[in-house]
Structures are given as structure tokens and as C-alpha cells.
Amino acid sequence: MALRIVDGCVNCTACEEVCPNQAIVPGMPHYWIDPGRCTECVGDFDEPQCATICPVEGAIVDELGNALNPPGSLTGILPERAIR
């Protein structure tokens, strides 16, 4: 049970500051989540705090690879309606 930060991460540091378990650490090319420390905030918060603060859609995924902030979730614009 651990989340993962993918290549979309822009190293903004927001997630590191809100993690109650200090599971998020700087790395190259982007931050990463220590699976031994990540509890997905269970017992501390209703939602993973890294995902609630992350400004990048799709940068944090669950163990199945599903984005916690999928495309359109932060802007309110559905991907199929976005101008490309």
C-alpha cells in the first residue's frame, strides 16, 4: 500500500511538506515516495495529502497506476473538451 510519483512531477516540494510520515523524499529526476513509510495517510487523513496538494494532474498514482489527480480534475476541463 504505497503511492508513487511519476515523471510528471515538477519538484515543487508541496507534497513533501504535507506528508505526515515523511515518506516523500527528493530524488532525480523527481521526488519519490518511500513505500516503507507511505500509508496513503490512512489513520491520519481521509485522503492522501500529497495528492490533495499536488498541482500537477497525474503526477501521483496508486498501486494500480491510477492517477489520484486525473486529467481535468484540477482545471475542471475534461480531457476530451480540452483544446490541443
RODO-2510 file (C-alpha; in nm, 4 decimals, decimal comma):
residues 84
     n   res          X          Y          Z
     1     m     0,0000     0,0000     0,0000
     2     a     0,2044     0,2902    -0,1295
     3     l     0,1591     0,5709    -0,3730
     4     r     0,4102     0,6615    -0,6425
     5     i     0,5259     0,9855    -0,8016
     6     v     0,5758     0,9651    -1,1787
     7     d     0,7698     1,1658    -1,4361
     8     g     0,5101     1,4451    -1,4459
     9     c     0,6410     1,5720    -1,1109
    10     v     0,7865     1,9244    -1,1308
    11     n     0,9702     1,9105    -0,7948
    12     c     0,7599     2,1859    -0,6392
    13     t     0,8115     2,0439    -0,2826
    14     a     0,4436     2,0823    -0,1873
    15     c     0,3870     1,7111    -0,1258
    16     e     0,6992     1,6701     0,0841
    17     e     0,5820     1,9344     0,3270
    18     v     0,2372     1,7802     0,3908
    19     c     0,3302     1,4117     0,4226
    20     p     0,2595     1,3036     0,7828
    21     n     0,5075     1,0134     0,7538
    22     q     0,7983     1,1933     0,5857
    23     a     0,7680     0,9315     0,3103
    24     i     0,8338     1,1772     0,0263
    25     v     1,1967     1,2462    -0,0494
    26     p     1,3845     1,4440    -0,3142
    27     g     1,5358     1,2409    -0,5926
    28     m     1,6439     1,2535    -0,9523
    29     p     1,4751     1,3284    -1,1811
    30     h     1,1854     1,3937    -0,9419
    31     y     1,0573     1,3330    -0,5906
    32     w     0,9696     0,9779    -0,4928
    33     i     0,7675     0,8059    -0,2205
    34     d     0,9335     0,5586     0,0141
    35     p     0,6954     0,2577     0,0070
    36     g     0,8135     0,1519     0,3531
    37     r     0,6866     0,4766     0,5036
    38     c     0,3817     0,5584     0,2891
    39     t     0,0485     0,4699     0,4490
    40     e    -0,1588     0,6699     0,1978
    41     c    -0,2411     0,8795     0,5067
    42     v    -0,4703     0,6073     0,6426
    43     g    -0,5261     0,6812     1,0094
    44     d    -0,4177     1,0425     0,9724
    45     f    -0,6387     1,1909     0,6984
    46     d    -0,9343     1,0917     0,4798
    47     e    -0,7316     1,1463     0,1602
    48     p    -0,3623     1,1212     0,0746
    49     q    -0,2273     1,4656     0,1485
    50     c     0,0298     1,4567    -0,1308
    51     a    -0,2474     1,4167    -0,3875
    52     t    -0,4648     1,6891    -0,2386
    53     i    -0,1826     1,9446    -0,2624
    54     c    -0,0177     1,8336    -0,5885
    55     p    -0,0588     2,0972    -0,8621
    56     v     0,0198     1,8510    -1,1435
    57     e    -0,2524     1,6274    -1,2814
    58     g    -0,1447     1,2644    -1,2988
    59     a     0,1822     1,3062    -1,1068
    60     i     0,0816     1,0824    -0,8148
    61     v    -0,0571     0,7355    -0,8800
    62     d    -0,1849     0,4493    -0,6665
    63     e    -0,0502     0,0927    -0,6641
    64     l    -0,2542     0,0137    -0,9781
    65     g    -0,1149     0,3138    -1,1670
    66     n    -0,4380     0,5156    -1,1445
    67     a    -0,3784     0,8896    -1,1186
    68     l    -0,5087     1,0424    -0,7958
    69     n    -0,5480     1,3756    -0,9772
    70     p    -0,6546     1,2547    -1,3230
    71     p    -0,6585     1,4885    -1,6231
    72     g    -0,9291     1,7514    -1,5804
    73     s    -0,9572     1,7102    -1,2045
    74     l    -0,7730     2,0303    -1,1181
    75     t    -0,8928     2,2515    -1,4006
    76     g    -1,2455     2,1197    -1,4290
    77     i    -1,1892     2,0762    -1,8022
    78     l    -1,2485     1,7213    -1,9174
    79     p    -0,9629     1,5885    -2,1354
    80     e    -1,1947     1,5340    -2,4318
    81     r    -1,3026     1,9012    -2,4159
    82     a    -0,9520     2,0458    -2,3879
    83     i    -0,8064     2,2290    -2,6844
    84     r    -0,4937     2,0526    -2,8008
***
